[in-house]
Amino acid sequence: MKSKIIALTVFMSAFFSSCNTVDDLLTFTISNNTSIKIQSTSPINLPSEIITPEVTTNSSAEFENNKTKASLVKDVKIKSLKLSITDPSDKTFTFLKSVHLYISTSNSDEIELAYADNINVSSNTIDLICTDKRLDEYIKADSYKIRTKVTIKETLTKDVTVKADMKFKVTADPF
């Protein structure tokens, strides 16, 4: 009886570790970025919206580079979203109270991608809290739109340009 239990334990361990290995082989990261310009005329303590130009997804090439195709992609989630101030170079995020980023395509509804509330950061970079929403249809599309809702807590004397670096975790089926 002990040998059967040991054999079953070994088999189950091998099975689950091989599933994780297969998932690891079929999981990769796609990176995209966009720029967001926060106007110096943005109202204080009131949310204001910023629409960015469409982001082209080079996802077809990314899928091909990772030996898969869009039809085999089974799960896409945002892995990280980092904001960095690019202009003015000496500005920090002390002016920002909250930020929420939303993603949409012409064929799909808008959903929240990442956010940060009650921001109290004195650096020029910030990591947002990512949602766990499935993003398959957004990343498979040729392009998507990012809408940003910001609330500032101090007057801006100059426009602030922020770069949003997005990393998406993609998992595909083997066939």
QUIMO-V41142 format. One record per residue. RES is the residue in one small letter. PHI is phi in degrees with one decimal (999 if undefined). PSI is psi as a letter, one per 20 degrees, with the letter a starting at -180 (999 if undefined). BURIAL is # if it has 9 or more other C-alpha atoms within 8 Angstrom, else .. Layout:
# QUIMO-V41142
res | phi | psi | burial
RES | PHI | PSI | BURIAL
RES | PHI | PSI | BURIAL
This chain:
# QUIMO-V41142
res | phi | psi | burial
m | 999 | g | .
k | -60.7 | h | .
s | -66.1 | h | .
k | -67.0 | g | .
i | -65.3 | g | .
i | -63.5 | g | .
a | -62.7 | g | .
l | -63.4 | g | .
t | -61.9 | g | .
v | -61.8 | g | .
f | -61.1 | g | .
m | -63.6 | g | .
s | -62.0 | g | .
a | -63.4 | g | .
f | -62.1 | g | .
f | -69.3 | h | .
s | -71.3 | h | .
s | -70.9 | h | .
c | -63.2 | g | .
n | -64.4 | h | .
t | -64.4 | g | .
v | -63.0 | g | .
d | -59.6 | g | #
d | -62.5 | h | .
l | -67.6 | h | .
l | -102.6 | j | #
t | -116.2 | p | #
f | -147.6 | r | #
t | -115.9 | p | .
i | -112.1 | p | #
s | -111.6 | p | .
n | -140.4 | q | #
n | -147.3 | r | #
t | -150.6 | r | #
s | -107.9 | q | #
i | -124.2 | p | #
k | -108.2 | o | #
i | -95.0 | o | #
q | -71.9 | q | #
s | -66.6 | i | #
t | -90.2 | j | .
s | -61.5 | p | #
p | -71.4 | q | #
i | -82.2 | p | #
n | 61.2 | j | .
l | -124.6 | p | .
p | -63.6 | p | #
s | -129.8 | q | #
e | -105.7 | q | .
i | -129.7 | p | #
i | -101.4 | p | #
t | -94.4 | r | #
p | -61.6 | q | .
e | -57.6 | q | .
v | -97.6 | p | #
t | -79.5 | p | .
t | -90.2 | k | #
n | -11.8 | k | .
s | -65.3 | h | #
s | -58.1 | g | #
a | -66.5 | g | .
e | -63.0 | g | #
f | -62.1 | g | #
e | -63.2 | g | #
n | -61.4 | h | .
n | -102.9 | k | .
k | 56.7 | l | .
t | -145.8 | a | #
k | -145.0 | r | #
a | -55.0 | h | .
s | -66.5 | i | .
l | -95.6 | i | #
v | -70.7 | p | #
k | -112.0 | i | #
d | -159.0 | p | #
v | -130.9 | p | #
k | -137.2 | q | #
i | -73.0 | p | #
k | -95.1 | g | #
s | -158.5 | q | #
l | -140.9 | o | #
k | -116.6 | p | #
l | -102.2 | p | #
s | -134.7 | p | #
i | -78.1 | p | #
t | -103.8 | h | #
d | -155.2 | p | #
p | -70.8 | q | .
s | -66.5 | h | .
d | -95.5 | j | .
k | -80.1 | q | #
t | -118.4 | r | #
f | -82.7 | j | #
t | -62.6 | h | #
f | -77.6 | i | #
l | -95.8 | p | #
k | -94.6 | g | #
s | -155.1 | q | #
v | -147.4 | p | #
h | -133.1 | p | #
l | -112.6 | p | #
y | -123.8 | q | #
i | -121.9 | q | #
s | -155.0 | r | #
t | -130.6 | r | #
s | -66.5 | h | .
n | -106.9 | j | .
s | -139.1 | q | .
d | -70.5 | q | .
e | -78.2 | p | .
i | -134.3 | q | .
e | -74.1 | p | #
l | -101.0 | g | #
a | -162.5 | r | #
y | -159.3 | r | #
a | -153.6 | p | #
d | -119.6 | q | .
n | 50.3 | l | .
i | -69.4 | p | #
n | -139.3 | m | .
v | -122.4 | p | .
s | -112.1 | k | .
s | -120.6 | r | .
n | -98.1 | j | #
t | -133.2 | q | #
i | -150.2 | p | #
d | -96.7 | p | .
l | -87.8 | r | #
i | -84.4 | p | #
c | -89.5 | q | #
t | -79.3 | r | .
d | -107.6 | k | .
k | -70.7 | q | .
r | -77.4 | p | .
l | -119.0 | j | #
d | -50.4 | g | #
e | -66.2 | h | .
y | -76.0 | g | #
i | -77.4 | h | #
k | -73.0 | h | #
a | -69.5 | r | #
d | -67.0 | h | #
s | -156.3 | r | #
y | -143.2 | r | #
k | -111.6 | q | #
i | -114.9 | p | #
r | -111.2 | p | #
t | -117.4 | p | #
k | -115.2 | o | #
v | -119.8 | q | #
t | -125.1 | p | #
i | -102.9 | q | #
k | -115.5 | j | #
e | -148.7 | q | .
t | -66.9 | p | #
l | -96.6 | p | #
t | -90.7 | i | .
k | -146.6 | q | .
d | -59.3 | q | #
v | -118.2 | p | #
t | -101.1 | p | #
v | -121.5 | p | #
k | -97.6 | p | #
a | -104.6 | o | #
d | -99.0 | o | #
m | -112.7 | p | #
k | -122.4 | p | #
f | -112.2 | p | #
k | -90.4 | p | #
v | -115.7 | p | #
t | -121.4 | p | #
a | -122.4 | q | #
d | -77.5 | q | .
p | -69.0 | h | .
f | -155.0 | 999 | .
